[in-house]
């Protein structure tokens, strides 16, 4: 049996640095987003509110652009 890589490990380094810097401004939102990224393996598994939170924290519009090897 193999282990699937979660979305946290698939984040591009640039976006990971942005998320870490957002911890001071939005700790509750970031905590919830980090929980989701650590439990989900595919972008299509994200629900709408998580995609909106990612876009808010990272300043993008497309959730697929944040991850490598998707």
N, C-alpha and C positions, 0 to 999 in steps of 0.2 A: 504494500500500500504506500502511496506517495502523499506528500504533504503539499497542498496547494498554497502558493504564495499569496499573501493578502495584499490589499491595495496599499497599505502603509509602506510595504517593502517595494512596491512598484512606483511610488511617487518619484518624479524626477527631482534631482538634488536641489535645483533652484526653487521649486515649490515647497520642498521640505524645509528649506531655510526660511521661506516666507511664513510658513505655518508656525515654526518655532518662534519667530519674532512677534507673531500675533498673540502669543500667550499673555503678554502684559495687557493688551487692549481688550481682548475678548476671551478670558479664560474658560467661562462656562461653555460657550459655543465651541471653542476649540476642543475642549474635553469630550464633548459629545461627538464631534466630527472624528476625533482620533479613535474613539471607541468603535465607530462605524467602520473606519478604514482598517482597523485591526481584525474585524470580524468578517468583512466581506472580501471576496476574491475577484469579483468581476464588476465593472462599472455598471453594467445593466442591472445589477442587483440593488443599486442605490435607489432610495426613494426620493421623491421630488424635493422634500425639505432638506435632505442631505446634500443634494446637488446645489440647491440655492445657497446653503451655508458655505459650501466649498467655493462657489463663485464669489460670494461676499468676502470670504477670507483671502482668497488668492487673486481676486480682481480679474478673473477671466469669464468667459461665457460658455465654454465647452468643456464638460467634465473629462472627455477623452484626452484632451491635450495635457492634462496634469500627470499622466502615467506613462511609463515606458512598458514595452512588451504587452500591449493590450490587444 
